[in-house]
């Protein structure tokens, strides 16, 4: 897996990015406020990588844990954030109980999921969130996809990176039973053109 080979370099390069992204910190804080308003409960950081967003969510007082497909990423996450929970798993086959989550975060982790699988991922997100639960997504804004062959630290990779527009993401979320509450585009250390969506699982969706 490509991310196994770059996990250590990825951690070093991205570790302090939130220090340079105040608008993204503000959105994460808003997400935390909404989770607490729901009475708290477990929050899954899906596609957590080396765990920096998971750790930030915990610092904000959330009961957060991380899930990632890459064993290398999970190994580094556990090394860098001892005491936090990280487990192997896939967002395309999310092994969480129905209605068990108060919140979900997918922070630039949908970018490798092809269009034809996004609706299935969002169906899993809807399934595991309790009614009224919040979903926070970030993604690269654009219309094209590209093959990434060189990764963090110059290591070889082979992953497709998909860029999408807010209107497409909003439509997919609506079809899956979500209401988009916040959407914005930001330019930051995280992404030259990044999209952020905060959505609520509709209470009457099944």
PAKOL-76376 format. One record per residue: x, y, z of N, C-alpha, C in turn; residue number from 1; residue in three letters. Coordinates in Angstrom, 2 decimals. Each point is the difference from the previous one (the first is absolute). Layout:
N
(atom (X; Y; Z); (X; Y; Z); (X; Y; Z); NUM; 'ALA');
...
***
This chain:
206
(atom (0.85; -1.19; 0.00); (-0.85; 1.19; 0.00); (0.89; 1.24; 0.00); 1; 'UNK');
(atom (-0.33; 0.98; -0.87); (0.84; 1.17; -0.17); (0.21; 0.77; 1.29); 2; 'UNK');
(atom (-1.04; 0.15; 0.80); (0.13; 0.82; 1.21); (0.84; -0.67; 1.07); 3; 'UNK');
(atom (0.18; -1.30; -0.07); (0.90; -0.66; 0.94); (1.43; 0.51; -0.16); 4; 'UNK');
(atom (0.40; 0.23; -1.25); (1.39; 0.38; -0.28); (0.30; 1.45; 0.38); 5; 'UNK');
(atom (-1.03; 0.83; 0.11); (0.23; 1.43; 0.26); (-0.47; 0.42; 1.39); 6; 'UNK');
(atom (-0.44; -0.95; 0.83); (-0.66; 0.35; 1.26); (0.87; 0.89; 0.89); 7; 'UNK');
(atom (1.26; -0.37; 0.19); (0.87; 0.78; 0.89); (0.24; 1.40; -0.55); 8; 'UNK');
(atom (0.26; 0.09; -1.31); (0.21; 1.31; -0.63); (-1.26; 0.84; 0.03); 9; 'UNK');
(atom (-1.14; -0.65; -0.23); (-1.29; 0.68; 0.03); (-0.23; 0.63; 1.39); 10; 'UNK');
(atom (0.30; -0.75; 1.04); (-0.17; 0.52; 1.36); (0.87; 1.22; 0.23); 11; 'UNK');
(atom (1.25; -0.06; -0.43); (0.91; 1.13; 0.21); (-0.46; 1.24; -0.75); 12; 'UNK');
(atom (-0.48; -0.18; -1.24); (-0.36; 1.14; -0.84); (-1.31; 0.64; 0.44); 13; 'UNK');
(atom (-0.95; -0.81; 0.47); (-1.34; 0.52; 0.29); (-0.24; 0.31; 1.48); 14; 'UNK');
(atom (0.95; -0.36; 0.86); (-0.24; 0.05; 1.45); (-0.49; 1.36; 0.48); 15; 'UNK');
(atom (0.53; 1.09; -0.55); (-0.32; 1.33; 0.51); (-0.88; 0.81; -0.95); 16; 'UNK');
(atom (-0.62; -0.65; -0.97); (-0.79; 0.76; -0.98); (-1.15; 0.77; 0.64); 17; 'UNK');
(atom (-0.62; -0.57; 1.03); (-1.12; 0.71; 0.61); (0.45; 1.32; 0.65); 18; 'UNK');
(atom (1.27; 0.10; 0.35); (0.51; 1.26; 0.54); (-0.08; 1.11; -1.04); 19; 'UNK');
(atom (-0.02; -0.39; -1.28); (0.02; 0.97; -1.09); (-1.38; 0.17; -0.64); 20; 'UNK');
(atom (-1.02; -0.65; 0.55); (-1.32; 0.02; -0.63); (-1.07; 0.40; 1.01); 21; 'UNK');
(atom (-0.07; 1.28; 0.38); (-0.95; 0.43; 1.02); (-1.45; -0.23; -0.39); 22; 'UNK');
(atom (-0.33; 0.15; -1.28); (-1.39; -0.21; -0.40); (-0.41; -1.46; 0.15); 23; 'UNK');
(atom (0.91; -0.89; -0.27); (-0.30; -1.42; 0.18); (-0.09; -0.36; 1.48); 24; 'UNK');
(atom (0.83; 0.61; 0.83); (-0.13; -0.21; 1.45); (-1.37; 0.48; 0.49); 25; 'UNK');
(atom (-0.46; 1.12; -0.56); (-1.31; 0.53; 0.40); (-1.13; -0.96; -0.36); 26; 'UNK');
(atom (0.09; -0.61; -1.18); (-1.03; -0.95; -0.42); (0.02; -1.24; 0.89); 27; 'UNK');
(atom (1.19; -0.48; 0.33); (0.11; -1.15; 0.91); (-0.58; 0.34; 1.37); 28; 'UNK');
(atom (0.22; 1.23; 0.46); (-0.55; 0.42; 1.29); (-1.53; 0.06; -0.06); 29; 'UNK');
(atom (-0.54; 0.52; -1.11); (-1.45; 0.03; -0.18); (-0.58; -1.41; 0.01); 30; 'UNK');
(atom (0.66; -0.91; -0.71); (-0.41; -1.40; 0.00); (-0.04; -0.54; 1.42); 31; 'UNK');
(atom (1.04; 0.32; 0.79); (0.04; -0.46; 1.38); (-1.16; 0.56; 0.82); 32; 'UNK');
(atom (-0.32; 1.27; -0.21); (-1.13; 0.60; 0.71); (-1.31; -0.72; -0.34); 33; 'UNK');
(atom (-0.18; -0.34; -1.26); (-1.23; -0.68; -0.42); (-0.08; -1.42; 0.56); 34; 'UNK');
(atom (1.13; -0.67; 0.07); (0.04; -1.34; 0.59); (-0.37; 0.07; 1.48); 35; 'UNK');
(atom (0.58; 0.97; 0.70); (-0.32; 0.16; 1.42); (-1.47; 0.36; 0.20); 36; 'UNK');
(atom (-0.56; 0.80; -0.91); (-1.41; 0.37; 0.09); (-0.92; -1.21; -0.16); 37; 'UNK');
(atom (0.51; -1.04; -0.66); (-0.74; -1.25; -0.16); (0.15; -0.91; 1.22); 38; 'UNK');
(atom (0.75; 0.47; 0.99); (0.23; -0.80; 1.20); (1.30; -0.76; -0.01); 39; 'UNK');
(atom (0.84; 0.28; -1.00); (1.27; -0.71; -0.11); (-0.20; -1.42; -0.52); 40; 'UNK');
(atom (1.07; -0.77; 0.09); (-0.04; -1.36; -0.53); (1.14; -0.23; -0.96); 41; 'UNK');
(atom (0.13; -1.21; -0.52); (1.16; -0.33; -0.83); (0.02; 0.72; -1.33); 42; 'UNK');
(atom (1.20; 0.38; -0.40); (0.26; 0.66; -1.28); (1.08; -0.78; -0.73); 43; 'UNK');
(atom (-0.27; -0.41; -1.22); (0.98; -0.74; -0.79); (0.65; 0.91; -1.03); 44; 'UNK');
(atom (1.33; 0.01; 0.00); (0.79; 0.69; -1.02); (0.35; -1.04; -1.05); 45; 'UNK');
(atom (-0.76; 0.02; -1.10); (0.08; -1.07; -1.00); (1.02; 0.40; -1.07); 46; 'UNK');
(atom (1.00; -0.85; -0.16); (1.13; 0.35; -0.85); (0.94; 0.91; 0.78); 47; 'UNK');
(atom (0.31; -0.41; 1.22); (0.68; 0.86; 0.96); (1.47; 0.21; -0.29); 48; 'UNK');
(atom (0.59; -0.80; -0.89); (1.43; 0.14; -0.26); (0.81; -0.22; 1.26); 49; 'UNK');
(atom (0.89; 0.94; 0.28); (0.88; -0.13; 1.16); (-0.59; 0.62; 1.26); 50; 'UNK');
(atom (-1.28; 0.35; -0.03); (-0.73; 0.31; 1.22); (0.02; 1.43; 0.48); 51; 'UNK');
(atom (0.49; 0.95; -0.79); (0.10; 1.36; 0.52); (-1.37; 0.63; 0.20); 52; 'UNK');
(atom (-0.97; -0.28; -0.88); (-1.34; 0.56; 0.17); (-0.70; -0.72; 1.16); 53; 'UNK');
(atom (0.19; -1.30; 0.11); (-0.56; -0.74; 1.14); (0.48; 0.61; 1.31); 54; 'UNK');
(atom (1.29; 0.25; 0.09); (0.57; 0.57; 1.22); (-0.58; 1.39; 0.27); 55; 'UNK');
(atom (-0.18; 0.80; -1.05); (-0.55; 1.34; 0.18); (-1.45; -0.08; 0.49); 56; 'UNK');
(atom (-0.76; -0.93; -0.54); (-1.39; -0.19; 0.46); (-0.01; -0.36; 1.49); 57; 'UNK');
(atom (0.91; -0.85; 0.41); (0.08; -0.37; 1.42); (0.38; 1.20; 0.86); 58; 'UNK');
(atom (0.91; 0.83; -0.52); (0.38; 1.21; 0.74); (-1.18; 0.95; 0.15); 59; 'UNK');
(atom (-0.94; -0.06; -0.93); (-1.21; 0.83; 0.07); (-1.06; -0.62; 0.91); 60; 'UNK');
(atom (0.34; -1.13; 0.61); (-0.91; -0.61; 0.96); (-0.92; -1.06; -0.56); 61; 'UNK');
(atom (0.27; -0.46; -1.22); (-0.85; -1.01; -0.60); (0.53; -1.41; 0.29); 62; 'UNK');
(atom (-0.90; -0.94; -0.05); (0.32; -1.42; 0.20); (0.33; -0.59; -1.38); 63; 'UNK');
(atom (1.16; 0.41; -0.53); (0.34; -0.31; -1.39); (0.96; -1.18; -0.10); 64; 'UNK');
(atom (-0.14; -0.74; -1.08); (0.94; -1.07; -0.34); (0.18; -0.01; -1.52); 65; 'UNK');
(atom (1.07; -0.62; -0.46); (0.35; 0.02; -1.41); (-0.12; -1.35; -0.67); 66; 'UNK');
(atom (-0.35; 0.04; -1.28); (-0.09; -1.20; -0.84); (0.74; 0.29; -1.30); 67; 'UNK');
(atom (0.84; -0.93; -0.43); (0.70; 0.18; -1.28); (0.26; -1.35; -0.63); 68; 'UNK');
(atom (0.08; 0.01; -1.32); (0.23; -1.22; -0.78); (1.47; -0.43; 0.01); 69; 'UNK');
(atom (0.89; 0.94; 0.29); (1.44; -0.25; -0.11); (0.59; -0.45; 1.33); 70; 'UNK');
(atom (0.53; -1.22; 0.08); (0.66; -0.44; 1.24); (1.17; 0.89; 0.38); 71; 'UNK');
(atom (0.73; 0.52; -0.99); (1.12; 0.88; 0.29); (-0.45; 1.29; 0.65); 72; 'UNK');
(atom (-1.08; 0.56; -0.48); (-0.54; 1.23; 0.59); (-0.46; -0.26; 1.44); 73; 'UNK');
(atom (-0.69; -1.11; 0.21); (-0.48; -0.32; 1.35); (1.17; -0.21; 0.95); 74; 'UNK');
(atom (1.06; -0.63; -0.47); (1.18; -0.22; 0.84); (0.60; 1.33; 0.46); 75; 'UNK');
(atom (0.13; 0.96; -0.94); (0.56; 1.30; 0.35); (-0.96; 0.78; 0.90); 76; 'UNK');
(atom (-1.31; -0.11; -0.27); (-0.99; 0.68; 0.85); (0.11; -0.48; 1.44); 77; 'UNK');
(atom (0.12; -1.29; 0.19); (0.14; -0.54; 1.35); (1.31; 0.42; 0.65); 78; 'UNK');
(atom (1.04; 0.11; -0.81); (1.30; 0.44; 0.52); (-0.06; 1.47; 0.44); 79; 'UNK');
(atom (-0.60; 0.84; -0.85); (0.00; 1.44; 0.26); (-1.05; 0.42; 1.03); 80; 'UNK');
(atom (-1.05; -0.80; 0.15); (-1.10; 0.37; 0.89); (-0.35; -1.16; 0.93); 81; 'UNK');
(atom (0.94; -0.38; 0.87); (-0.26; -1.13; 0.90); (-1.18; 0.31; 0.92); 82; 'UNK');
(atom (-0.79; -1.01; 0.23); (-1.16; 0.18; 0.85); (-1.28; 0.28; -0.77); 83; 'UNK');
(atom (0.13; 0.38; -1.28); (-1.19; 0.19; -0.83); (-0.29; -1.29; -0.77); 84; 'UNK');
(atom (-1.23; -0.14; -0.42); (-0.45; -1.22; -0.68); (0.10; 0.16; -1.51); 85; 'UNK');
(atom (0.69; -0.93; -0.63); (0.10; -0.05; -1.46); (-0.19; -1.44; -0.44); 86; 'UNK');
(atom (-0.74; -0.18; -1.08); (-0.25; -1.36; -0.48); (-0.04; -0.04; -1.52); 87; 'UNK');
(atom (0.32; -1.16; -0.54); (-0.07; -0.20; -1.44); (-1.45; -0.11; -0.44); 88; 'UNK');
(atom (-0.31; 0.59; -1.14); (-1.35; -0.10; -0.54); (-0.12; 0.79; -1.28); 89; 'UNK');
(atom (-1.09; -0.23; -0.70); (-0.23; 0.63; -1.30); (-1.31; 0.77; 0.02); 90; 'UNK');
(atom (0.00; 1.20; -0.56); (-1.23; 0.78; -0.08); (-0.98; -0.60; -1.01); 91; 'UNK');
(atom (0.47; -0.86; -0.90); (-0.90; -0.64; -0.95); (-0.68; -1.23; 0.59); 92; 'UNK');
(atom (0.46; -0.41; 1.18); (-0.63; -1.13; 0.71); (0.15; 0.26; 1.49); 93; 'UNK');
(atom (-0.67; 1.03; 0.48); (0.23; 0.54; 1.33); (-0.56; -0.93; 1.07); 94; 'UNK');
(atom (0.89; -0.57; 0.80); (-0.39; -1.01; 0.99); (-0.36; 0.67; 1.33); 95; 'UNK');
(atom (-1.03; 0.84; -0.02); (-0.52; 0.64; 1.19); (-1.49; -0.29; 0.09); 96; 'UNK');
(atom (-0.51; -0.10; 1.21); (-1.41; -0.35; 0.19); (-0.92; 1.12; -0.46); 97; 'UNK');
(atom (-1.19; -0.38; -0.43); (-1.01; 0.97; -0.43); (-0.31; 0.98; 1.12); 98; 'UNK');
(atom (-0.02; 1.29; -0.34); (-0.38; 1.02; 0.95); (0.90; 0.15; 1.21); 99; 'UNK');
(atom (1.26; -0.45; -0.13); (0.89; -0.03; 1.17); (0.86; 1.25; 0.14); 100; 'UNK');
(atom (0.04; 0.87; -1.01); (0.88; 1.15; 0.00); (-0.79; 1.30; 0.16); 101; 'UNK');
(atom (0.55; 0.92; 0.80); (-0.55; 1.35; 0.08); (0.58; 0.88; -1.09); 102; 'UNK');
(atom (1.21; -0.30; -0.42); (0.64; 0.80; -1.04); (0.96; -0.82; -0.83); 103; 'UNK');
(atom (0.20; 0.44; -1.23); (0.98; -0.59; -0.91); (0.79; 1.13; -0.66); 104; 'UNK');
(atom (1.28; -0.23; -0.18); (0.87; 0.92; -0.73); (0.69; -0.78; -1.11); 105; 'UNK');
(atom (0.01; 0.58; -1.19); (0.79; -0.56; -1.11); (0.82; 1.16; -0.57); 106; 'UNK');
(atom (1.20; 0.17; 0.55); (0.82; 1.18; -0.26); (0.96; -0.29; -1.15); 107; 'UNK');
(atom (-0.36; 0.46; -1.17); (0.78; -0.24; -1.22); (0.27; -1.49; -0.22); 108; 'UNK');
(atom (-0.94; -0.85; 0.42); (0.17; -1.43; -0.18); (-0.89; -0.57; -1.10); 109; 'UNK');
(atom (-1.01; 0.76; -0.43); (-0.83; -0.45; -1.13); (0.68; 0.24; -1.34); 110; 'UNK');
(atom (1.13; 0.68; 0.01); (0.63; 0.40; -1.26); (0.49; -1.18; -0.82); 111; 'UNK');
(atom (0.15; -1.18; 0.64); (0.46; -1.18; -0.74); (-1.15; -0.95; -0.35); 112; 'UNK');
(atom (-1.22; 0.37; 0.36); (-1.16; -0.86; -0.28); (-0.59; 0.40; -1.34); 113; 'UNK');
(atom (-0.10; -0.91; -0.97); (-0.57; 0.35; -1.31); (-1.48; 0.35; 0.11); 114; 'UNK');
(atom (-0.49; 0.76; -0.97); (-1.39; 0.48; 0.01); (-1.00; -1.13; 0.21); 115; 'UNK');
(atom (0.23; -1.13; -0.65); (-0.97; -1.08; 0.05); (-0.11; -0.65; 1.37); 116; 'UNK');
(atom (0.94; 0.30; 0.91); (-0.04; -0.57; 1.35); (-0.43; 1.00; 1.06); 117; 'UNK');
(atom (-0.09; 1.28; -0.36); (-0.31; 1.02; 1.00); (-1.39; -0.20; 0.61); 118; 'UNK');
(atom (-0.97; -0.36; -0.83); (-1.36; -0.17; 0.54); (-0.04; -1.14; 1.01); 119; 'UNK');
(atom (0.76; -1.06; -0.22); (0.07; -1.09; 0.96); (0.65; 0.45; 1.30); 120; 'UNK');
(atom (1.06; 0.82; -0.10); (0.66; 0.52; 1.19); (-0.96; 0.86; 0.81); 121; 'UNK');
(atom (-0.74; 0.88; -0.69); (-0.94; 0.86; 0.71); (-1.15; -0.80; 0.60); 122; 'UNK');
(atom (-0.38; -1.09; -0.63); (-1.03; -0.87; 0.59); (0.51; -0.62; 1.30); 123; 'UNK');
(atom (1.27; -0.39; 0.04); (0.59; -0.51; 1.24); (0.04; 1.10; 1.07); 124; 'UNK');
(atom (0.38; 1.22; -0.40); (0.05; 1.11; 0.95); (-1.38; 0.24; 0.59); 125; 'UNK');
(atom (-1.01; 0.00; -0.84); (-1.37; 0.22; 0.47); (-0.45; -1.11; 0.94); 126; 'UNK');
(atom (0.40; -1.22; -0.34); (-0.41; -1.16; 0.80); (0.57; 0.04; 1.41); 127; 'UNK');
(atom (1.28; 0.37; 0.13); (0.64; -0.10; 1.31); (-0.25; 1.23; 0.87); 128; 'UNK');
(atom (-0.42; 1.12; -0.59); (-0.30; 1.19; 0.78); (-1.40; -0.11; 0.61); 129; 'UNK');
(atom (-0.13; 0.48; 1.20); (-1.33; 0.06; 0.59); (-0.75; 1.19; -0.60); 130; 'UNK');
(atom (-1.33; 0.00; 0.02); (-0.76; 1.14; -0.53); (0.44; 1.30; 0.65); 131; 'UNK');
(atom (0.25; 1.01; -0.83); (0.49; 1.27; 0.50); (1.51; 0.06; 0.14); 132; 'UNK');
(atom (0.69; -1.13; -0.24); (1.45; -0.02; 0.08); (0.62; 0.84; -1.10); 133; 'UNK');
(atom (1.24; 0.48; 0.25); (0.67; 0.90; -0.94); (1.10; -0.71; -0.78); 134; 'UNK');
(atom (0.13; 0.41; -1.26); (1.04; -0.49; -0.90); (0.80; 1.19; -0.49); 135; 'UNK');
(atom (1.32; -0.05; 0.17); (0.89; 1.06; -0.47); (0.91; -0.57; -1.08); 136; 'UNK');
(atom (-0.06; 0.61; -1.18); (0.79; -0.45; -1.15); (0.91; 1.12; -0.47); 137; 'UNK');
(atom (1.19; -0.36; -0.47); (0.83; 0.93; -0.74); (0.54; -0.72; -1.23); 138; 'UNK');
(atom (0.22; 0.77; -1.05); (0.36; -0.60; -1.29); (0.68; 1.05; -0.87); 139; 'UNK');
(atom (0.64; -0.44; -1.05); (0.61; 0.91; -0.98); (-1.07; 0.42; -1.01); 140; 'UNK');
(atom (-0.11; 1.30; -0.24); (-1.00; 0.52; -0.92); (0.55; 0.01; -1.42); 141; 'UNK');
(atom (-0.81; -0.46; -0.94); (0.38; 0.00; -1.41); (-0.83; -0.99; -0.77); 142; 'UNK');
(atom (0.40; -0.24; -1.24); (-0.78; -0.86; -0.89); (0.78; -1.20; -0.51); 143; 'UNK');
(atom (1.29; -0.04; 0.27); (0.81; -1.03; -0.63); (0.54; -0.97; 1.04); 144; 'UNK');
(atom (0.46; -1.14; -0.49); (0.70; -0.98; 0.81); (1.39; -0.19; -0.58); 145; 'UNK');
(atom (0.93; -0.38; 0.86); (1.35; -0.24; -0.49); (0.63; -1.15; 0.77); 146; 'UNK');
(atom (0.98; -0.64; -0.62); (0.74; -1.08; 0.62); (1.21; 0.59; 0.71); 147; 'UNK');
(atom (0.08; -0.22; 1.30); (1.13; 0.49; 0.80); (1.05; -1.10; 0.05); 148; 'UNK');
(atom (1.18; 0.28; -0.53); (1.05; -1.02; -0.09); (1.17; 0.27; 0.93); 149; 'UNK');
(atom (0.04; 1.20; 0.59); (1.05; 0.30; 0.96); (-0.64; 0.65; 1.21); 150; 'UNK');
(atom (0.36; -0.51; 1.17); (-0.68; 0.46; 1.20); (0.90; 0.71; 0.96); 151; 'UNK');
(atom (-0.43; 0.05; 1.22); (0.65; 0.73; 1.07); (1.41; -0.53; 0.22); 152; 'UNK');
(atom (0.96; 0.93; 0.02); (1.39; -0.38; 0.17); (0.63; -0.55; -1.27); 153; 'UNK');
(atom (-0.70; 0.14; -1.14); (0.53; -0.47; -1.28); (-0.17; -1.48; -0.25); 154; 'UNK');
(atom (-0.73; -0.69; 0.88); (-0.20; -1.44; -0.17); (-0.97; -0.28; -1.15); 155; 'UNK');
(atom (0.20; -1.09; -0.73); (-0.94; -0.33; -1.07); (-1.37; -0.39; 0.55); 156; 'UNK');
(atom (-1.03; 0.44; -0.71); (-1.37; -0.35; 0.35); (-0.75; -0.30; -1.30); 157; 'UNK');
(atom (-1.17; -0.58; 0.15); (-0.87; -0.19; -1.15); (-1.44; 0.05; 0.50); 158; 'UNK');
(atom (-0.53; 1.21; 0.13); (-1.38; 0.21; 0.44); (-0.64; 1.07; -0.87); 159; 'UNK');
(atom (-1.28; -0.14; -0.24); (-0.74; 1.02; -0.72); (-0.54; 1.03; 0.99); 160; 'UNK');
(atom (0.11; 1.26; -0.38); (-0.52; 1.10; 0.81); (-1.16; 0.63; -0.78); 161; 'UNK');
(atom (-1.18; -0.01; 0.61); (-1.20; 0.50; -0.65); (-0.38; 1.36; 0.58); 162; 'UNK');
(atom (-0.23; 0.98; -0.87); (-0.47; 1.32; 0.41); (-1.47; 0.13; -0.38); 163; 'UNK');
(atom (-0.76; 0.68; 0.87); (-1.45; 0.07; -0.21); (-0.52; 1.39; 0.34); 164; 'UNK');
(atom (-1.19; 0.28; -0.48); (-0.66; 1.27; 0.27); (-0.99; -0.15; 1.15); 165; 'UNK');
(atom (-0.25; 1.12; 0.67); (-0.95; -0.01; 1.12); (-1.37; -0.54; -0.43); 166; 'UNK');
(atom (-0.46; 0.39; -1.16); (-1.36; -0.39; -0.42); (-0.12; -1.51; -0.15); 167; 'UNK');
(atom (1.06; -0.66; -0.47); (-0.04; -1.46; -0.13); (0.01; -0.66; 1.37); 168; 'UNK');
(atom (0.86; 0.48; 0.87); (0.06; -0.57; 1.35); (-1.32; 0.20; 0.73); 169; 'UNK');
(atom (-0.58; 1.19; -0.13); (-1.27; 0.29; 0.66); (-1.11; -0.89; -0.53); 170; 'UNK');
(atom (-0.01; -0.25; -1.30); (-1.02; -0.86; -0.59); (0.13; -1.43; 0.50); 171; 'UNK');
(atom (1.23; -0.51; 0.06); (0.22; -1.35; 0.52); (-0.46; -0.10; 1.45); 172; 'UNK');
(atom (0.33; 1.00; 0.80); (-0.38; -0.01; 1.40); (-1.51; 0.05; 0.17); 173; 'UNK');
(atom (-0.66; 0.84; -0.78); (-1.46; 0.10; 0.07); (-0.65; -1.33; -0.33); 174; 'UNK');
(atom (0.50; -0.65; -1.03); (-0.54; -1.31; -0.40); (0.20; -1.04; 1.10); 175; 'UNK');
(atom (1.05; 0.17; 0.81); (0.31; -0.97; 1.05); (-0.73; 0.30; 1.31); 176; 'UNK');
(atom (-0.76; 1.09; 0.04); (-0.76; 0.31; 1.21); (0.65; 1.01; 0.92); 177; 'UNK');
(atom (0.81; 0.90; -0.58); (0.65; 1.06; 0.77); (-0.50; 1.37; -0.44); 178; 'UNK');
(atom (0.04; 0.94; 0.92); (-0.24; 1.41; -0.29); (1.30; 0.76; 0.20); 179; 'UNK');
(atom (0.47; 0.67; -1.05); (1.24; 0.78; 0.11); (-0.29; 1.31; 0.71); 180; 'UNK');
(atom (0.73; 0.26; 1.09); (-0.22; 1.20; 0.81); (1.04; 1.09; -0.27); 181; 'UNK');
(atom (1.22; -0.40; -0.30); (1.09; 0.94; -0.26); (0.78; -0.50; -1.20); 182; 'UNK');
(atom (0.32; 0.91; -0.92); (0.94; -0.35; -1.06); (0.83; 1.22; -0.33); 183; 'UNK');
(atom (1.28; -0.25; -0.19); (0.90; 1.10; -0.31); (1.21; -0.53; -0.75); 184; 'UNK');
(atom (0.67; 0.92; -0.68); (1.24; -0.31; -0.69); (1.11; 0.81; 0.63); 185; 'UNK');
(atom (1.10; -0.65; 0.30); (1.12; 0.68; 0.68); (1.29; -0.28; -0.75); 186; 'UNK');
(atom (0.91; 0.93; 0.11); (1.37; -0.18; -0.47); (0.89; 0.00; 1.22); 187; 'UNK');
(atom (0.75; -1.07; 0.18); (0.76; -0.14; 1.24); (1.21; -0.90; -0.22); 188; 'UNK');
(atom (0.71; -0.22; 1.08); (1.12; -0.94; -0.05); (-0.47; -1.41; -0.29); 189; 'UNK');
(atom (-1.27; -0.28; 0.26); (-0.56; -1.33; -0.21); (-0.27; -0.28; -1.47); 190; 'UNK');
(atom (-0.51; 1.01; -0.71); (-0.38; -0.20; -1.39); (-0.01; 1.35; -0.71); 191; 'UNK');
(atom (0.54; 0.03; -1.21); (-0.01; 1.23; -0.77); (-1.43; 0.48; -0.26); 192; 'UNK');
(atom (-0.92; -0.93; -0.13); (-1.42; 0.31; -0.14); (-0.77; -1.13; 0.67); 193; 'UNK');
(atom (-0.37; 0.22; 1.25); (-0.63; -1.05; 0.79); (-1.46; 0.30; 0.26); 194; 'UNK');
(atom (-0.82; -1.03; -0.03); (-1.41; 0.14; 0.32); (-0.29; -0.61; 1.36); 195; 'UNK');
(atom (-0.89; 0.65; 0.75); (-0.42; -0.50; 1.30); (-1.52; -0.05; 0.04); 196; 'UNK');
(atom (-0.55; -1.12; 0.40); (-1.44; -0.18; 0.13); (-0.30; -0.54; 1.39); 197; 'UNK');
(atom (-0.98; 0.60; 0.66); (-0.50; -0.48; 1.28); (-1.46; -0.36; -0.20); 198; 'UNK');
(atom (-0.35; -1.26; 0.24); (-1.34; -0.51; -0.29); (-0.57; -0.68; 1.21); 199; 'UNK');
(atom (-1.34; -0.07; 0.03); (-0.73; -0.64; 1.09); (-0.79; -1.19; -0.56); 200; 'UNK');
(atom (0.08; -1.13; 0.67); (-0.82; -1.14; -0.39); (-1.45; 0.33; 0.31); 201; 'UNK');
(atom (-0.84; -0.05; -1.01); (-1.41; 0.36; 0.17); (-0.67; -0.92; 1.00); 202; 'UNK');
(atom (-0.72; 0.57; 0.96); (-0.61; -0.82; 1.05); (-0.98; -1.05; -0.51); 203; 'UNK');
(atom (-0.65; 0.31; -1.14); (-1.02; -0.93; -0.48); (0.53; -0.94; -1.06); 204; 'UNK');
(atom (1.33; 0.02; -0.26); (0.56; -0.89; -1.02); (0.22; -1.37; 0.62); 205; 'UNK');
(atom (-0.10; -1.01; -0.83); (0.13; -1.39; 0.48); (1.25; -0.62; -0.61); 206; 'UNK');
***
